[in-house]
Amino acid sequence: MNFISKCSLLAAISLACLTSPLSQASNAKLTAKAAELAPYQQRAFQDEVFYFVLPDRFYNGDSSNDLGAAANDKKRAVSRGGLDKTHKGMYHGGDLAGLTEKLPYLDNLGVSAIWLTPVLRNRAMQAGTSGYHGYWILDFTEIDPHLGSNAELKNFIDQAHKRNIKVFFDIITNHTADVIKYKECHGEDGLGWIVDVRGNDCPFISMAQLAEGKHYSPLIPKGDETLKYPKWLNDMDVYHNQGDSFWRGESSVRGDFSGLDDLYTQKASVVNGMVDIYKDIIDEFKPDGFRIDTVKHVNIDFWQQFSPALMQHAKTQGIDNFFMFGEVYSFEPELLSRFTTEAKIPSVLDFAFQGAMTKTLVEQQGTDVLAQLFAKDHFYQTEHKDLTLKVCVTPTLIN
């Protein structure tokens, strides 16, 4: 089986971590290359050249937001601080203003789509490190102040679209920032940390153990009761509250992701709430699609409702070419394909291809590994009538 017949695409990815090439390019003659492509509203996903960017690490276009929320902003006080350019776990000052300023540079590289790591408002500091990466979301309605404002994100997308470049958001439905604590792990006030005799922090409590009466006593530390937005996210009953995941079995779906509050995505109210959150984001910002984080850590029933609802909603907003792809970290097509067929997500990242290439080229196991992988392409065959897709497209990302 040749590469053309494989149900995958090759999307070039540059991981933006360094800013030094930008200053070198500032005085060079830059070419608007994306203008030569088909209009972004019509261009197929598999034709894109992606630039995967962590905004905080890209370019600082506005130093006034380096500390995040303003010092007198009580509502967003927990989203302030964390700046330390000498520390890899802290904020470095990159922002949406910097990305907007450097769009000519990205365009000149041949980029046709930009994939942003999460940009919604985070808890700035947890356990001695910062939320520079964007995965500790407190507020699903606004942009993190370290990166700018909602208006600045809209302007960035508008400017990218004028250059015929698409913009994709990295989104999260599995968890929120770590706000909920357990008395058994963190004490009566939720501010301590109790480690059991085996060295565990908050060991996962299984459904069977819950049925026997064992459970944690969740609480929210004083002063943190209304940190999250929308407000329904402050209700402790919309979380599993079963302790930390150990990444296997039911803990993979119901456990806290390194302490992050794991949403009870089996509940209809949570499904509807998350659908509404991302419908609102589509309405406000008009992105071209979503990359979905931690897909395999959410029950498949959730995706069966979430994915078609958002794909259809994007069409009502005039984004006919809207596309979503999920992160299912597995090297097995049998598992990856379940999320494009059964879960109805249009696409997943092709980690199976990554694994096969590592075995073929790095471990020198021969090209039979690739033949074995391509022989499993049939697992991806599907027809989502509600998504108007007849076969999956699995992005194979090349760094």
C-alpha positions as a Markdown table, in Angstrom:
| # | Residue | x | y | z |
|---|---|---|---|---|
| 1 | Met | 0.0 | 0.0 | 0.0 |
| 2 | Asn | 1.5 | 3.4 | -1.0 |
| 3 | Phe | 1.4 | 6.6 | 0.9 |
| 4 | Ile | -1.3 | 8.1 | -1.3 |
| 5 | Ser | -3.8 | 5.4 | -0.4 |
| 6 | Lys | -3.1 | 5.9 | 3.3 |
| 7 | Cys | -5.9 | 7.7 | 5.2 |
| 8 | Ser | -3.6 | 10.4 | 6.5 |
| 9 | Leu | -2.1 | 13.7 | 5.6 |
| 10 | Leu | 1.3 | 15.4 | 6.0 |
| 11 | Ala | 1.1 | 18.7 | 7.8 |
| 12 | Ala | 4.3 | 20.5 | 8.4 |
| 13 | Ile | 4.7 | 21.6 | 12.0 |
| 14 | Ser | 7.1 | 24.1 | 13.4 |
| 15 | Leu | 7.1 | 24.2 | 17.2 |
| 16 | Ala | 7.6 | 27.8 | 18.2 |
| 17 | Cys | 9.8 | 27.9 | 21.2 |
| 18 | Leu | 12.5 | 30.4 | 20.2 |
| 19 | Thr | 12.2 | 34.1 | 19.3 |
| 20 | Ser | 15.7 | 34.7 | 18.0 |
| 21 | Pro | 15.0 | 34.1 | 14.3 |
| 22 | Leu | 12.3 | 36.8 | 14.4 |
| 23 | Ser | 14.6 | 39.7 | 14.9 |
| 24 | Gln | 16.8 | 38.4 | 12.1 |
| 25 | Ala | 13.8 | 38.3 | 9.8 |
| 26 | Ser | 12.5 | 41.7 | 10.7 |
| 27 | Asn | 14.7 | 43.5 | 8.2 |
| 28 | Ala | 14.4 | 40.9 | 5.4 |
| 29 | Lys | 12.1 | 41.1 | 2.5 |
| 30 | Leu | 9.0 | 39.0 | 3.5 |
| 31 | Thr | 6.7 | 37.4 | 0.9 |
| 32 | Ala | 3.0 | 36.9 | 1.5 |
| 33 | Lys | 2.9 | 33.3 | 0.4 |
| 34 | Ala | -0.5 | 32.2 | 1.7 |
| 35 | Ala | -2.2 | 34.7 | -0.7 |
| 36 | Glu | -1.2 | 32.3 | -3.6 |
| 37 | Leu | -3.3 | 29.5 | -2.1 |
| 38 | Ala | -6.9 | 28.7 | -2.5 |
| 39 | Pro | -9.1 | 30.8 | -0.2 |
| 40 | Tyr | -9.0 | 29.7 | 3.4 |
| 41 | Gln | -12.8 | 29.3 | 3.5 |
| 42 | Gln | -12.5 | 26.6 | 0.8 |
| 43 | Arg | -9.1 | 25.0 | 1.4 |
| 44 | Ala | -9.1 | 21.3 | 2.5 |
| 45 | Phe | -7.6 | 20.6 | 5.9 |
| 46 | Gln | -5.1 | 18.1 | 4.5 |
| 47 | Asp | -3.6 | 20.8 | 2.4 |
| 48 | Glu | -2.5 | 23.0 | 5.3 |
| 49 | Val | 1.0 | 23.8 | 6.5 |
| 50 | Phe | 0.6 | 24.2 | 10.2 |
| 51 | Tyr | 2.6 | 26.3 | 12.6 |
| 52 | Phe | 2.1 | 25.0 | 16.2 |
| 53 | Val | 2.7 | 27.9 | 18.5 |
| 54 | Leu | 2.8 | 28.4 | 22.3 |
| 55 | Pro | 2.1 | 32.1 | 22.4 |
| 56 | Asp | 3.9 | 32.8 | 25.7 |
| 57 | Arg | 7.1 | 31.5 | 24.1 |
| 58 | Phe | 6.8 | 33.2 | 20.8 |
| 59 | Tyr | 7.2 | 37.0 | 20.8 |
| 60 | Asn | 6.5 | 39.8 | 23.3 |
| 61 | Gly | 4.6 | 42.5 | 21.5 |
| 62 | Asp | 3.1 | 44.2 | 24.6 |
| 63 | Ser | 5.2 | 44.2 | 27.8 |
| 64 | Ser | 2.3 | 45.8 | 29.7 |
| 65 | Asn | 0.6 | 42.4 | 30.1 |
| 66 | Asp | 3.6 | 40.5 | 31.2 |
| 67 | Leu | 2.2 | 40.0 | 34.7 |
| 68 | Gly | -1.2 | 39.1 | 33.5 |
| 69 | Ala | -4.2 | 40.7 | 35.4 |
| 70 | Ala | -3.8 | 44.2 | 36.7 |
| 71 | Ala | -2.8 | 44.6 | 40.3 |
| 72 | Asn | -6.2 | 46.1 | 41.2 |
| 73 | Asp | -8.2 | 43.5 | 39.4 |
| 74 | Lys | -9.8 | 41.5 | 42.2 |
| 75 | Lys | -11.9 | 39.2 | 39.9 |
| 76 | Arg | -8.8 | 38.0 | 38.1 |
| 77 | Ala | -6.3 | 38.2 | 41.0 |
| 78 | Val | -5.3 | 34.5 | 40.6 |
| 79 | Ser | -4.4 | 35.2 | 37.0 |
| 80 | Arg | -1.7 | 37.6 | 37.9 |
| 81 | Gly | 2.1 | 36.9 | 38.3 |
| 82 | Gly | 4.4 | 34.1 | 37.3 |
| 83 | Leu | 6.8 | 36.1 | 35.0 |
| 84 | Asp | 10.4 | 34.8 | 35.1 |
| 85 | Lys | 12.2 | 34.5 | 31.8 |
| 86 | Thr | 15.0 | 32.6 | 33.4 |
| 87 | His | 12.7 | 29.7 | 34.5 |
| 88 | Lys | 11.3 | 27.2 | 32.0 |
| 89 | Gly | 8.2 | 26.7 | 34.1 |
| 90 | Met | 7.2 | 30.4 | 34.3 |
| 91 | Tyr | 5.7 | 33.0 | 31.9 |
| 92 | His | 8.2 | 34.5 | 29.4 |
| 93 | Gly | 6.0 | 37.4 | 28.1 |
| 94 | Gly | 4.9 | 36.2 | 24.6 |
| 95 | Asp | 1.4 | 37.4 | 23.7 |
| 96 | Leu | -1.2 | 37.8 | 20.9 |
| 97 | Ala | 0.2 | 41.3 | 20.1 |
| 98 | Gly | 3.5 | 39.6 | 19.3 |
| 99 | Leu | 1.9 | 37.0 | 17.1 |
| 100 | Thr | -0.1 | 39.6 | 15.2 |
| 101 | Glu | 3.1 | 41.7 | 14.7 |
| 102 | Lys | 4.9 | 38.7 | 13.3 |
| 103 | Leu | 2.3 | 37.4 | 11.0 |
| 104 | Pro | 4.3 | 38.6 | 8.0 |
| 105 | Tyr | 7.2 | 36.5 | 9.3 |
| 106 | Leu | 4.9 | 33.4 | 9.6 |
| 107 | Asp | 3.4 | 34.1 | 6.2 |
| 108 | Asn | 6.9 | 34.2 | 4.6 |
| 109 | Leu | 7.7 | 30.8 | 6.1 |
| 110 | Gly | 4.9 | 29.3 | 4.0 |
| 111 | Val | 2.5 | 28.8 | 6.9 |
| 112 | Ser | -1.2 | 28.4 | 5.9 |
| 113 | Ala | -2.6 | 27.5 | 9.4 |
| 114 | Ile | -1.7 | 28.5 | 12.9 |
| 115 | Trp | -2.5 | 26.2 | 15.8 |
| 116 | Leu | -2.5 | 28.0 | 19.2 |
| 117 | Thr | -2.0 | 26.3 | 22.5 |
| 118 | Pro | -4.9 | 27.1 | 24.9 |
| 119 | Val | -5.4 | 30.9 | 25.3 |
| 120 | Leu | -8.3 | 31.0 | 27.8 |
| 121 | Arg | -7.8 | 32.5 | 31.3 |
| 122 | Asn | -5.7 | 30.3 | 33.5 |
| 123 | Arg | -4.8 | 30.1 | 37.2 |
| 124 | Ala | -1.4 | 31.8 | 37.0 |
| 125 | Met | 0.4 | 29.7 | 39.7 |
| 126 | Gln | 0.0 | 26.2 | 41.1 |
| 127 | Ala | 2.5 | 24.2 | 43.1 |
| 128 | Gly | 5.4 | 26.5 | 42.4 |
| 129 | Thr | 5.0 | 26.6 | 38.6 |
| 130 | Ser | 2.9 | 28.7 | 36.2 |
| 131 | Gly | 0.1 | 28.2 | 33.7 |
| 132 | Tyr | 2.2 | 29.6 | 30.8 |
| 133 | His | 1.1 | 26.6 | 28.7 |
| 134 | Gly | -2.6 | 27.4 | 29.0 |
| 135 | Tyr | -4.0 | 24.0 | 30.2 |
| 136 | Trp | -5.2 | 25.3 | 33.7 |
| 137 | Ile | -8.3 | 27.0 | 32.6 |
| 138 | Leu | -10.5 | 28.9 | 35.2 |
| 139 | Asp | -12.5 | 31.1 | 32.8 |
| 140 | Phe | -13.8 | 29.7 | 29.5 |
| 141 | Thr | -15.2 | 33.0 | 28.5 |
| 142 | Glu | -12.1 | 35.2 | 28.1 |
| 143 | Ile | -8.5 | 35.3 | 27.1 |
| 144 | Asp | -5.7 | 35.0 | 29.6 |
| 145 | Pro | -4.5 | 38.5 | 30.5 |
| 146 | His | -0.9 | 37.4 | 30.1 |
| 147 | Leu | -1.7 | 37.0 | 26.4 |
| 148 | Gly | -4.0 | 39.9 | 25.8 |
| 149 | Ser | -7.7 | 40.5 | 25.5 |
| 150 | Asn | -10.7 | 39.0 | 23.6 |
| 151 | Ala | -10.4 | 42.0 | 21.3 |
| 152 | Glu | -6.8 | 41.2 | 20.6 |
| 153 | Leu | -7.5 | 37.6 | 19.7 |
| 154 | Lys | -10.3 | 38.7 | 17.3 |
| 155 | Asn | -7.8 | 41.1 | 15.7 |
| 156 | Phe | -5.2 | 38.4 | 15.4 |
| 157 | Ile | -7.7 | 36.1 | 13.6 |
| 158 | Asp | -8.9 | 38.9 | 11.4 |
| 159 | Gln | -5.3 | 39.8 | 10.4 |
| 160 | Ala | -4.5 | 36.1 | 9.8 |
| 161 | His | -7.6 | 35.7 | 7.6 |
| 162 | Lys | -6.7 | 38.7 | 5.6 |
| 163 | Arg | -3.5 | 36.9 | 4.8 |
| 164 | Asn | -5.4 | 33.7 | 3.9 |
| 165 | Ile | -4.1 | 31.9 | 7.0 |
| 166 | Lys | -6.4 | 29.8 | 9.1 |
| 167 | Val | -6.4 | 29.8 | 13.0 |
| 168 | Phe | -7.1 | 26.7 | 15.1 |
| 169 | Phe | -7.7 | 26.8 | 18.9 |
| 170 | Asp | -6.5 | 24.1 | 21.3 |
| 171 | Ile | -9.5 | 23.3 | 23.5 |
| 172 | Ile | -10.0 | 21.3 | 26.7 |
| 173 | Thr | -13.2 | 19.6 | 28.0 |
| 174 | Asn | -11.6 | 17.0 | 30.3 |
| 175 | His | -10.7 | 19.2 | 33.2 |
| 176 | Thr | -10.4 | 22.7 | 34.7 |
| 177 | Ala | -7.7 | 24.3 | 36.8 |
| 178 | Asp | -7.1 | 22.6 | 40.2 |
| 179 | Val | -9.5 | 24.3 | 42.7 |
| 180 | Ile | -11.3 | 21.4 | 44.4 |
| 181 | Lys | -9.4 | 19.8 | 47.2 |
| 182 | Tyr | -10.1 | 16.7 | 49.3 |
| 183 | Lys | -10.1 | 16.7 | 53.1 |
| 184 | Glu | -8.4 | 13.3 | 53.2 |
| 185 | Cys | -5.6 | 14.7 | 51.1 |
| 186 | His | -5.4 | 18.4 | 51.8 |
| 187 | Gly | -6.8 | 18.8 | 55.3 |
| 188 | Glu | -10.0 | 20.4 | 56.6 |
| 189 | Asp | -9.2 | 23.8 | 55.0 |
| 190 | Gly | -7.9 | 22.3 | 51.7 |
| 191 | Leu | -4.6 | 24.1 | 52.0 |
| 192 | Gly | -2.4 | 21.2 | 53.2 |
| 193 | Trp | -1.0 | 18.1 | 51.6 |
| 194 | Ile | -1.2 | 14.7 | 53.2 |
| 195 | Val | 0.7 | 11.8 | 51.6 |
| 196 | Asp | -0.3 | 8.2 | 52.5 |
| 197 | Val | 2.1 | 5.5 | 53.7 |
| 198 | Arg | 2.6 | 4.4 | 50.1 |
| 199 | Gly | 3.7 | 7.8 | 49.0 |
| 200 | Asn | 0.5 | 8.5 | 47.1 |
| 201 | Asp | -1.1 | 12.0 | 47.1 |
| 202 | Cys | -4.8 | 11.3 | 46.4 |
| 203 | Pro | -5.1 | 7.7 | 45.3 |
| 204 | Phe | -7.9 | 7.0 | 42.9 |
| 205 | Ile | -11.1 | 5.6 | 44.3 |
| 206 | Ser | -12.8 | 3.2 | 41.9 |
| 207 | Met | -16.5 | 2.9 | 41.2 |
| 208 | Ala | -16.5 | -0.4 | 43.1 |
| 209 | Gln | -15.0 | 1.3 | 46.1 |
| 210 | Leu | -17.6 | 4.1 | 45.8 |
| 211 | Ala | -20.3 | 1.4 | 45.9 |
| 212 | Glu | -18.8 | 0.1 | 49.1 |
| 213 | Gly | -19.1 | 3.6 | 50.7 |
| 214 | Lys | -15.5 | 4.8 | 50.3 |
| 215 | His | -15.2 | 8.3 | 48.9 |
| 216 | Tyr | -13.4 | 11.6 | 49.2 |
| 217 | Ser | -14.8 | 14.7 | 50.9 |
| 218 | Pro | -14.4 | 17.4 | 48.3 |
| 219 | Leu | -14.1 | 21.1 | 49.4 |
| 220 | Ile | -13.2 | 24.4 | 47.9 |
| 221 | Pro | -10.8 | 26.5 | 49.9 |
| 222 | Lys | -12.2 | 29.7 | 51.4 |
| 223 | Gly | -12.1 | 32.5 | 48.9 |
| 224 | Asp | -12.0 | 30.2 | 45.8 |
| 225 | Glu | -15.7 | 29.4 | 45.7 |
| 226 | Thr | -16.5 | 31.5 | 42.6 |
| 227 | Leu | -13.2 | 31.4 | 40.7 |
| 228 | Lys | -14.5 | 29.6 | 37.6 |
| 229 | Tyr | -16.6 | 30.9 | 34.7 |
| 230 | Pro | -19.2 | 30.1 | 33.6 |
| 231 | Lys | -20.6 | 29.9 | 37.1 |
| 232 | Trp | -21.9 | 26.3 | 36.8 |
| 233 | Leu | -18.3 | 25.1 | 36.9 |
| 234 | Asn | -18.1 | 26.1 | 40.6 |
| 235 | Asp | -20.5 | 23.3 | 41.5 |
| 236 | Met | -18.5 | 20.4 | 43.0 |
| 237 | Asp | -21.1 | 18.0 | 41.8 |
| 238 | Val | -20.1 | 18.4 | 38.1 |
| 239 | Tyr | -16.7 | 16.8 | 38.9 |
| 240 | His | -15.8 | 13.1 | 39.5 |
| 241 | Asn | -13.9 | 13.8 | 42.7 |
| 242 | Gln | -12.4 | 10.3 | 42.8 |
| 243 | Gly | -8.7 | 11.2 | 43.2 |
| 244 | Asp | -5.7 | 11.2 | 40.9 |
| 245 | Ser | -5.6 | 9.1 | 37.7 |
| 246 | Phe | -2.9 | 6.5 | 37.3 |
| 247 | Trp | -3.6 | 6.5 | 33.6 |
| 248 | Arg | -5.1 | 3.0 | 33.3 |
| 249 | Gly | -8.6 | 1.5 | 33.5 |
| 250 | Glu | -11.5 | 3.7 | 34.7 |
| 251 | Ser | -9.0 | 6.1 | 36.4 |
| 252 | Ser | -8.0 | 7.2 | 32.9 |
| 253 | Val | -11.5 | 8.6 | 32.3 |
| 254 | Arg | -12.7 | 9.5 | 35.8 |
| 255 | Gly | -9.4 | 10.4 | 37.7 |
| 256 | Asp | -7.9 | 13.8 | 38.2 |
| 257 | Phe | -5.2 | 14.7 | 35.6 |
| 258 | Ser | -2.3 | 15.4 | 38.0 |
| 259 | Gly | -4.7 | 17.0 | 40.4 |
| 260 | Leu | -6.7 | 19.0 | 37.8 |
| 261 | Asp | -10.5 | 19.0 | 38.5 |
| 262 | Asp | -11.9 | 16.2 | 36.3 |
| 263 | Leu | -15.3 | 17.1 | 34.8 |
| 264 | Tyr | -18.1 | 14.6 | 35.2 |
| 265 | Thr | -18.6 | 14.4 | 31.4 |
| 266 | Gln | -21.1 | 11.5 | 31.7 |
| 267 | Lys | -23.7 | 14.0 | 33.0 |
| 268 | Ala | -26.0 | 15.6 | 30.5 |
| 269 | Ser | -25.6 | 19.0 | 32.2 |
| 270 | Val | -21.8 | 18.9 | 31.7 |
| 271 | Val | -22.2 | 17.8 | 28.1 |
| 272 | Asn | -24.6 | 20.7 | 27.4 |
| 273 | Gly | -22.5 | 23.1 | 29.4 |
| 274 | Met | -19.3 | 22.3 | 27.4 |
| 275 | Val | -21.2 | 22.4 | 24.1 |
| 276 | Asp | -22.5 | 25.9 | 25.0 |
| 277 | Ile | -19.0 | 27.1 | 26.1 |
| 278 | Tyr | -17.5 | 26.2 | 22.7 |
| 279 | Lys | -20.5 | 27.4 | 20.7 |
| 280 | Asp | -20.0 | 30.8 | 22.3 |
| 281 | Ile | -16.3 | 30.7 | 21.4 |
| 282 | Ile | -17.2 | 29.9 | 17.8 |
| 283 | Asp | -19.7 | 32.7 | 17.8 |
| 284 | Glu | -17.3 | 35.3 | 19.3 |
| 285 | Phe | -14.0 | 34.5 | 17.6 |
| 286 | Lys | -14.9 | 32.6 | 14.4 |
| 287 | Pro | -11.8 | 30.2 | 14.5 |
| 288 | Asp | -11.3 | 27.7 | 11.6 |
| 289 | Gly | -11.3 | 24.7 | 13.9 |
| 290 | Phe | -10.3 | 23.0 | 17.1 |
| 291 | Arg | -7.6 | 20.7 | 18.3 |
| 292 | Ile | -9.1 | 18.8 | 21.2 |
| 293 | Asp | -6.9 | 17.9 | 24.2 |
| 294 | Thr | -6.9 | 14.7 | 26.2 |
| 295 | Val | -9.6 | 13.0 | 24.1 |
| 296 | Lys | -9.2 | 9.5 | 25.4 |
| 297 | His | -9.6 | 10.7 | 29.0 |
| 298 | Val | -13.2 | 11.6 | 28.3 |
| 299 | Asn | -16.0 | 9.0 | 27.8 |
| 300 | Ile | -16.9 | 8.3 | 24.2 |
| 301 | Asp | -20.6 | 9.2 | 24.8 |
| 302 | Phe | -19.6 | 12.8 | 25.4 |
| 303 | Trp | -17.9 | 13.1 | 22.0 |
| 304 | Gln | -20.8 | 11.6 | 20.2 |
| 305 | Gln | -22.8 | 14.6 | 21.3 |
| 306 | Phe | -20.1 | 17.3 | 21.5 |
| 307 | Ser | -18.5 | 16.8 | 18.1 |
| 308 | Pro | -21.6 | 16.8 | 15.8 |
| 309 | Ala | -23.1 | 19.7 | 17.8 |
| 310 | Leu | -20.1 | 22.0 | 17.2 |
| 311 | Met | -19.6 | 21.0 | 13.6 |
| 312 | Gln | -23.2 | 21.9 | 12.8 |
| 313 | His | -23.1 | 25.1 | 14.9 |
| 314 | Ala | -20.0 | 26.3 | 13.0 |
| 315 | Lys | -21.9 | 26.0 | 9.8 |
| 316 | Thr | -24.7 | 28.2 | 11.2 |
| 317 | Gln | -22.1 | 30.8 | 11.7 |
| 318 | Gly | -20.9 | 30.6 | 8.1 |
| 319 | Ile | -17.8 | 28.6 | 8.8 |
| 320 | Asp | -18.5 | 25.8 | 6.4 |
| 321 | Asn | -14.9 | 24.5 | 6.4 |
| 322 | Phe | -14.7 | 24.2 | 10.2 |
| 323 | Phe | -12.6 | 21.2 | 11.3 |
| 324 | Met | -11.7 | 19.4 | 14.5 |
| 325 | Phe | -9.0 | 16.9 | 15.3 |
| 326 | Gly | -8.3 | 15.2 | 18.7 |
| 327 | Glu | -5.3 | 14.2 | 20.7 |
| 328 | Val | -5.6 | 10.5 | 21.4 |
| 329 | Tyr | -2.2 | 9.5 | 22.7 |
| 330 | Ser | -1.9 | 5.9 | 21.5 |
| 331 | Phe | 0.2 | 4.1 | 18.9 |
| 332 | Glu | -2.6 | 1.6 | 18.1 |
| 333 | Pro | -4.9 | 2.3 | 15.1 |
| 334 | Glu | -7.5 | 0.0 | 16.7 |
| 335 | Leu | -7.9 | 2.6 | 19.6 |
| 336 | Leu | -7.2 | 5.7 | 17.6 |
| 337 | Ser | -9.9 | 4.9 | 15.0 |
| 338 | Arg | -12.6 | 4.4 | 17.7 |
| 339 | Phe | -12.6 | 8.2 | 18.2 |
| 340 | Thr | -13.2 | 8.9 | 14.5 |
| 341 | Thr | -15.8 | 6.2 | 14.0 |
| 342 | Glu | -17.6 | 5.6 | 17.2 |
| 343 | Ala | -16.9 | 9.0 | 18.9 |
| 344 | Lys | -17.7 | 11.0 | 15.7 |
| 345 | Ile | -14.6 | 13.3 | 15.9 |
| 346 | Pro | -13.6 | 14.2 | 12.4 |
| 347 | Ser | -10.0 | 13.4 | 12.9 |
| 348 | Val | -7.3 | 12.4 | 15.4 |
| 349 | Leu | -3.5 | 13.0 | 15.5 |
| 350 | Asp | -1.8 | 10.0 | 13.9 |
| 351 | Phe | 0.5 | 8.9 | 16.7 |
| 352 | Ala | 0.5 | 5.4 | 15.2 |
| 353 | Phe | 2.4 | 6.7 | 12.2 |
| 354 | Gln | 4.8 | 8.5 | 14.5 |
| 355 | Gly | 5.5 | 5.3 | 16.3 |
| 356 | Ala | 5.9 | 3.3 | 13.1 |
| 357 | Met | 8.4 | 5.9 | 11.7 |
| 358 | Thr | 10.4 | 5.8 | 14.9 |
| 359 | Lys | 10.6 | 2.0 | 14.7 |
| 360 | Thr | 11.5 | 2.2 | 11.0 |
| 361 | Leu | 14.1 | 5.0 | 10.9 |
| 362 | Val | 15.4 | 5.3 | 14.5 |
| 363 | Glu | 15.3 | 1.7 | 15.6 |
| 364 | Gln | 16.0 | 0.4 | 12.2 |
| 365 | Gln | 13.3 | -2.3 | 12.3 |
| 366 | Gly | 12.7 | -2.1 | 8.5 |
| 367 | Thr | 9.8 | -0.9 | 6.4 |
| 368 | Asp | 7.7 | -3.9 | 7.2 |
| 369 | Val | 6.5 | -1.9 | 10.2 |
| 370 | Leu | 5.0 | 0.6 | 7.9 |
| 371 | Ala | 3.3 | -2.1 | 5.8 |
| 372 | Gln | 1.8 | -3.5 | 9.0 |
| 373 | Leu | 0.5 | -0.1 | 10.0 |
| 374 | Phe | -1.0 | 0.7 | 6.5 |
| 375 | Ala | -2.8 | -2.7 | 6.6 |
| 376 | Lys | -4.9 | -1.3 | 9.4 |
| 377 | Asp | -6.2 | 1.7 | 7.6 |
| 378 | His | -9.6 | 0.0 | 7.2 |
| 379 | Phe | -10.2 | 0.6 | 10.9 |
| 380 | Tyr | -10.7 | 4.3 | 10.1 |
| 381 | Gln | -13.4 | 3.8 | 7.4 |
| 382 | Thr | -16.5 | 5.5 | 8.4 |
| 383 | Glu | -19.4 | 7.6 | 7.3 |
| 384 | His | -20.7 | 10.3 | 9.6 |
| 385 | Lys | -23.8 | 11.5 | 7.9 |
| 386 | Asp | -24.2 | 14.3 | 10.4 |
| 387 | Leu | -20.6 | 15.5 | 9.7 |
| 388 | Thr | -20.7 | 14.9 | 5.9 |
| 389 | Leu | -17.5 | 12.9 | 6.1 |
| 390 | Lys | -17.0 | 9.6 | 4.4 |
| 391 | Val | -13.5 | 8.7 | 5.6 |
| 392 | Cys | -11.3 | 10.0 | 8.3 |
| 393 | Val | -8.3 | 12.2 | 7.8 |
| 394 | Thr | -5.6 | 11.6 | 10.4 |
| 395 | Pro | -3.1 | 14.4 | 10.6 |
| 396 | Thr | 0.5 | 13.2 | 10.6 |
| 397 | Leu | 2.6 | 16.0 | 12.1 |
| 398 | Ile | 6.2 | 16.5 | 11.1 |
| 399 | Asn | 8.3 | 18.6 | 13.5 |
